[in-house]
Amino acid sequence: MLINLVIAFTFGMVFCRYVLKMNDTLSILLSIGTCICGASAIAATGPALRAKAEEIGLSLAVITLFGLIAMFAYPALFNGPLGAWLNTNPLAFGMWPGIGIHETAQVIAAASQVNGASAIAISGKLIRIFMIGPMVFVSFLLFRQFSKKSKSEHMNLAVPWFAVAFIAFTLIHLGLENSGISNGWAAFNAVF
C-alpha cells in the first residue's frame, strides 16, 4: 500500500506539473486526492497550502468524477477482460479498488460487486486514509520547496486536526482491540 501511495503521488505530481502544466497547488491537491482519500485529503491539504477556493473546487470535481467512473469501471473490467488476468480472484480484485479508487464509499460500492472482495478493499482503503496526516505534511514541505509563492513569504503549516483525531482514535481502537477490552464490549452488546 505504501509503495502504491508513493508511486501514485509522485506520478501525479510529475504528470500534473510537467505534462498538464498545472500550477504547484493543483498538482499537489490532485496528487494527494488520488493517492490518499479523495475529497478528505484535498480538504485537509488545501488550507495547509493556502489553496484558493477555485483550486480546491476543481480538485474535488476531478477526483469525484474519476472516482465515480472507477466505481463502475473496475467491476465491469473484472467481470470482463481483466477477470482472467486476476484469475477471477476476489482478493486480487478487492486490492485493486482498495488502492485505486479515491472515496471510501466508492471503494465499498465497487468491491461489493464481487463476492469476497469487500474486506480487503476496505482494509486497503483504511491504510490509505491513515496516511492523510503524514501526506499533508509531505505535501506542505514539497509546496514550500517548489512554490514561488513560498519563497517570497514565510508559510506556517495548518494542522489538519480531523486527520490527527482519526489517527489517534485508530490507535486507541487498535490498543483496545489488542487488550481484549473490545471482546468484553461485544459480549456486553450481545447480552443487551
N, C-alpha and C positions, 0 to 999 in steps of 0.2 A: 504494500500500500504506500509506504513512504517513497519507494523508488518511483512509483507511478506519479505520486504527488510532485516530486522534484522534476520529473520529465515533463509533466503537463504544464507546470508553472514556467519552466524555462522555455519550452517550445512556444507557449502562449506569449510570453514576453518578446521573444525574438520575432515571432510571426507578426504580432500586432505592431510592434515598434518599427521593424525594418521592412516587412513586406507590405503591410497595410498602411504604413506611415502614420500611425496614430500617435497621439502625444503620450507622455510618460504615465499620466494619471489613468487614462483609458486603458493603456496596455496593462498596467498593474491590476486595475479593477476587473477587467475581463479575464486575466490570467488567474487571479485568486478566486474569482467566481467559478471558473471552470475546474480548478484543481481541488477546491475545498467544498463549498456548500452553496453555491449559487447566491441567492439574494442575501442570506445571512452574512456570508463572508464579505460581500460588497458593502452591506450596511455597516459592518464593523470596520472595514478598511477605509471607506470613503472619508469619514471625519478625520482619521489619522493622516490622510494625505491632503486634507483641505480641498477635497474634490468639489466641483461645482454641482449644483442640483441636476443640471443637464447631463453631466458626465455620469453621475450615479444612475439617473433615469435611463439613459441609453444602455448602460451596462446591464441594468436589471432587465430591460426589454430583450436584449440579445441573449442573455443567459436563460431567461424564461422560455423564449422561442425555441432555442436549440434543445433545451431540456424536454420541452413538450414534443418536439419531433422525435427525440431519442426514446421517449416513453412509449411511443407506438412503434418505432422502427426496430428497436432491439428485439422484442418478442417476435415480430414478423420475420426478421432476419434469422433468428434462432430456429423458428419453425419452418424456415425456407432454406436458402442457400448455405447458411453458416452452421446449421444444425449438425451436419456430418463432420465438419471441421472441429466442432466442440464435442464430438462423439455423443451428441444428444444428452450430455451430462448436465443435470440441473445445477450441480455445484459450480461447474465451469461457467454456466450461464449466469448464475447468481453473482459471481465475482465480477462479471462484465458490467452489469448496471451498477453494482456497488462501487466500482471505481470510475465509471464513466458518465453517469447521469448526475446532474447538478443538485436538484432539490430532493429532499428526503421523501416527500410524497410521491414524486415521480419515480424514484427508485423502487418504492414499495409497489406502485401500480405496475411497473414493468416486470418486476420479479414475480409478482403474484400470478402472472400469466403462465408461468411454468412451475408445475408441482415440484416442491422441494428446493426451490431457489431463493425463497424469501429470507431465510435465516442468514445465509452467507452474504446476501446482498445488503441486508440491514447492518450486519456486523462490519462489513467493509465501509459502508457509508458513515457509521458512527466513528470509526477510526479517522476518517477524513474530517468529520465535524470536530473531533477532539483537537485537531491541528489548527483551528481558527486562531487561537491566541498567538502561538508561535509564528504563524504565517503573516499575521497583521504586523508583527514586529519586524519580520524579514522584509515585508513589502515597504514598510516605512523606511528602513535602512537603505533599501535599493532606490527608493524615490529620492531620498536625500542625496545619494551618490550620483544619480543620473540627471536629476531635475535642475534646470537652470534657475527655477524659482527658489529652490532651497539654497543655492549658492549665494544669493543676494540677501537672504533673510534667515534668521535662526528659526527652526521649526521644532516645536515640542510634540512629543508623541501623545496622542489622545488614546487613553486606555479603553479598550472595549470591555466594559465591566460585565456585560452579559456573557462574554466568552470566558472571562475569569471565573464567573459563578458557575458556568457549565462545567468547566474543568474541575473546580472544587467539589461540586456535587457528584460528578462522576467518580472522583477519587474516594469520596465519602461512601458512596454506594458500593464501590469495589471493596473497601475496607469492611463494611457491614456484611457484605455477601461472604467474604472470606472468613469472617469471625463467627459465622453461624447465627448471628442475630436475625438475619433475614429469614432463616428457616423457622425460627420461633414466631416471627411476624406472620409468615404464611400459615402456620398452624393456628394462630390466633384468628386469622381471617377465615379459615376453613370452619372453625367452630362457630363463629358468629356470622 
